[in-house]
Structures are given as C-alpha cells and as structure tokens.
Amino acid sequence: MIHTDGAASGNPGPGGYGAVLESGKHRKELWGGFRRTTNNRMELLAVIVALEALKNPGMEVTVVSDSKYVVDAVEKGWVFGWEKKGFAQKKNPDLWKRFLVVYRKHRVKFQWVRGHNGHPLNELCDRLAVAASQQKELEVDEGYEAQGGDAMFE
C-alpha cells in the first residue's frame, strides 16, 4: 500500500510531496521539497517517487491519494487518451510521461480519500509534504521552471 500527498503554498510557490510505503511490517517514508511548483505537480510526483521506490517489477499495489487530479486521470483513463494525443494542451506532460513509465512496471490501483479528514496516513503524508516544502534548501522543479512556470504547468 502506498499513501501519498502533495502541497504547494502560493500555487505556484514552494511545494513538497510526501509518501508512505507499507508492506507487512515494513514502512518507508519519502519526501522532497521544491522552491517553485504547483500542488498538482507535487500530488503526481508523490505517486511517481513512491512507485519508483518499489524494488521489484510486477508488484500489485494500491495507491491511496486525496488528489482527484491524479486518481481520476488514471482510474477514468484520461491519461491514456492524453498520451495518444502527445499530451497536447495538457498540464504537466513531463510528469505524466514519467508516471506512465513506472506505472506500467506494476499492477496499480488507486483509491481516493478525502484530504484533511482524519485519515492517519494521509495526514502523515500531508505533514511530510508541508515540512519538505519548508526546508531551507529546496530543489528546483526542472520541468516546471524550465518552461518558465507557464500556465501549461499550473
């Protein structure tokens, strides 16, 4: 099971992602912060980083997220249509392409949960994301800043 969340203040602004991976008695927390990004980018990046952390291909995994943007794009099949059209006029194509590579290595299902609703691991992911976004040394979101942070990515 993977739990994820992302946060950005200002949107765009400083942002971060948090993820918790659980398997049996094992648990791993992942997080990262960026100096200028958007909430949707961080929500998607949390899922990507978590899936990339899985060691073996072909794993069956459930991703629990409060992001309708991510969950609906995959569960309703929108991202596959975007891919066929080369992500024309779609936001965050760099991350969606990266997502599809790692998504196809596993058997992934998504489960949406309401954010800030007392779900313990979603709340933990939110705290990780917010803390990551408040670090002194934040990374550069290359995909966002390389495009000048234009509307294509917001």
N, C-alpha and C positions, 0 to 999 in steps of 0.2 A: 504494500500500500504506500502510495506517495501522497503527501499533503503539500499544497503549495499556496503561496500568496505573493503579491507584489504591492509596492506602494511608491507613490511619487508625490512630492509636495510641489504645488505650483502647476503641475501637469501642462507643459513641461517644467521640469525642475529637477532637483536632486531626487534620486529614487533608489529603491532596493528591492531585492527579492529574497524570499525565504522558502525553504523546502525541508520537509522531514520525510525520510525514507524509513519504513518499518518492514521487517521480515522476521517473524518469530520473535525471539528475544533481542534481536539486533535493531539498532536505531542509529541513524546518521542525520545530522543537521547540516544544511548547506545555506549559504547566504552570500550576497555580494551587493555592493553599492556603486552607483554611478552619479557623476556630477550633473548631468543634464539628460533627461529621458522622460518617458511617459509611463503612466500607470499600466496601460495595456501592454506596453513592451515588457515591463517587469513581471506582469502576470504570466505572459507567454515564456519569458526567459526562465522563470522559476520551473516551469514544466520541462523545458529543454534541458536545463542543467541537471535536474533530477533524473530524467531518462538517460542522459549521457553518463551518469554515475553508476548505472546498472552494469555489472561486470559481465554477465552472460547474455548473448543474444537469444531471442525467442522467449523471453520471460513474459509471464502473464501478470499484468499489473493494473491496478485501479488507481487513477489519479483523482484525488479529491480537491476541488478548487471552488472558490467563490466567484470566479471570473466567468460571467456569461459569454464574454467575448471569446474566450478560449474554448470553453465547453461546447457552446453552440456551434462554433466554427467547425469543430471536429465531429461531434455527435450528429449534427444535421447535414454533414457532408459538404458544407460550403467551401472549406479549404481545398478540397479536391477539384471543385469547379474553378476556383481561383487559379490553381496550379495549371489546369488545362489551358487557361487564358493567359498564362505567363504572369499572373498577379497584376495584370493591367489595372491601374487605378485603385489598387488595394493598399492598405496601410501595412507597414512592417514586413515587406516581402523578404528582407534578409533573414528575419527570424522565422517566418513561416517556412522558408526553404530549409533552414537548419532543423526546424522541428520535424518536417516530413522525413528527413534522412533518419533521424533517431527513432521516430515513431514507427517506421517500417521495420525496424530491427526487433520489435517486440509485439506482443498482443496487448494492446492498451484499450482500456475502457475508462470513461470519465464519469464522475459523479459530482454534481453541483451541490454546494451547500451555501446557505445564506451567510454572508460575511457579518462579522461582529454580532454574532447571535449565540455566543457561548460555546461553540464547538471547540473543545480544548486544543486540538492540534491545528485548526485553522487560526485560532488566536495566537498560538505559539509562532506559526509561520508569519503572521502579521507583525508580531514583535520582532522577529528576526529581520524582516524586510525593513521595518522602520529604523531599527538600530543600525542596519547596514547602510541606510541612506544618510545617516547622521555621522558617519565616520569622518575623520579629518581628511584622510587621503582617499578620495573617490576615484574609481576608474572612469575612463572615457567610454561612452557607449558609441563605439566607432560607427555602427550602422546608422545611428540617429544623427550624430554630429557631422558625419561625412556628407550628409545631404543638407546640411545647414539647419537641421531640425525643422524642415518644412512640413507643411500640412500632410504630406504623404505618410508621415510617421506619427502624427499626433492623434 
